[in-house]
Amino acid sequence: MGLIITLLIIWLVLSILGLIIEGLLWLAFIGLVLFAATVVWGWVKRRART
């Protein structure tokens, strides 16, 4: 669970940096896609455990 939260924080920071720094909008897009993928991955792992 700690790994998933760490990844979520990293992807969120990358997304925010991509939105703040002009010209790095692609970084925001990648960060948001990775954030969503990590959320789905964590949700699937959590459901498999119960």
C-alpha positions as CSV (number, residue, x, y, z in Angstrom):
1,M,0.0,0.0,0.0
2,G,2.9,2.3,0.7
3,L,4.2,1.9,-2.8
4,I,0.9,2.8,-4.4
5,I,0.6,6.0,-2.3
6,T,4.2,6.9,-3.1
7,L,3.5,6.5,-6.8
8,L,0.3,8.5,-6.6
9,I,2.2,11.4,-4.9
10,I,4.9,11.3,-7.6
11,W,2.4,11.3,-10.5
12,L,0.5,14.1,-8.8
13,V,3.6,16.2,-8.5
14,L,4.6,15.6,-12.1
15,S,1.1,16.6,-13.2
16,I,1.2,19.8,-11.2
17,L,4.7,20.7,-12.6
18,G,3.5,20.0,-16.1
19,L,0.6,22.4,-15.6
20,I,2.7,25.1,-13.9
21,I,5.7,25.1,-16.3
22,E,4.7,26.4,-19.7
23,G,5.6,24.0,-22.5
24,L,5.4,20.9,-20.3
25,L,1.8,20.2,-20.8
26,W,2.7,16.7,-22.1
27,L,4.2,16.0,-18.6
28,A,0.8,16.9,-17.0
29,F,-0.9,14.5,-19.4
30,I,1.5,11.7,-18.7
31,G,1.3,12.3,-15.0
32,L,-2.5,12.2,-15.0
33,V,-2.6,9.0,-17.1
34,L,-0.1,7.3,-14.7
35,F,-2.1,8.6,-11.7
36,A,-5.3,7.0,-13.0
37,A,-3.5,3.8,-13.9
38,T,-2.0,3.6,-10.4
39,V,-5.5,4.2,-8.8
40,V,-7.0,1.4,-10.9
41,W,-4.0,-0.9,-10.0
42,G,-4.4,-0.2,-6.3
43,W,-8.2,-0.8,-6.5
44,V,-7.7,-4.1,-8.2
45,K,-5.1,-5.3,-5.8
46,R,-7.3,-4.3,-2.8
47,R,-10.3,-6.1,-4.2
48,A,-8.2,-9.2,-4.8
49,R,-7.1,-9.2,-1.2
50,T,-10.6,-9.3,0.2
